[in-house]
Amino acid sequence: MDLDQTRARRAPAEVSGLGNALWPVAMIASALPPFTAVRLRTALFRSAGVAIGRGSVMAGRVWIAGGTHWNLTVGDRRFVNDGVRFATSAPVCIGNDVDIAHAVKFITSTHDVGGDSRRAGTSQSGAVSVGNGSWIGAGAVILPGVTIGEGSVVGAGSVVNRSVPPNTIVGGSPAGSIRQMVPLDTVTGRRTGEANRAGDAAGRVAGAI
């Protein structure tokens, strides 16, 4: 295929986003300073059709791209810090009471390894899911097909390439299990001493939200 043909095929894709209701909303929302007018920013994304639950806020600049924004669903009472990116070539589902620190990336597309003439082969997509009550540390990358179990913690800067069981602290690149945590008592809301120590460790691993 010659250069002119390649350009002709790319041109429709490059302008297709202009007809998307999310595009003008994203432009306005990204112009707002981080941690300012968070309710307005969140309302703007809702107005464009992004499913955002009650009590959830977009605290800073958020990028939703790579697919339809209808693929992004977020639960109630969720906090999203500045610089978070959602790639939506496949569904991204964020549960209730989830905290997402700054510069986290949710990636839903990848490639098969191709031949030596072009290693990035056939494109593949995989959904990402984050369970209720989880905490994703600053700068973490969640790769296609990953499910983060309920009540889990992903350490800052981690690259998560496999699913995480519930109530587990993971960290590193690729992310590995650091320890299991004891769930909160659903009646009293209190942890045992062991669980408190696990919670302290989680805070050190994940870093500032």
Secondary structure, DSSP 8 states (H G I E B T S, - for coil): --HHHHHHHHHHHHHGGGG-THHHHHHHHHHS-TTSSHHHHHHHHHHTT-EE-TT-EE-S-EEEESS-GGGEEE-SS-EE-TTEEEE-SS-EEE-TT-EE-TT-EE--EEEEE--TT-SEEEEEE--EEE-TT-EE-TT-EE-TT-EE-TT-EE-TT-EE-S-B-TTEEEETTTTEEEEE-----TTT----HHHHHHHHHHHHHH---
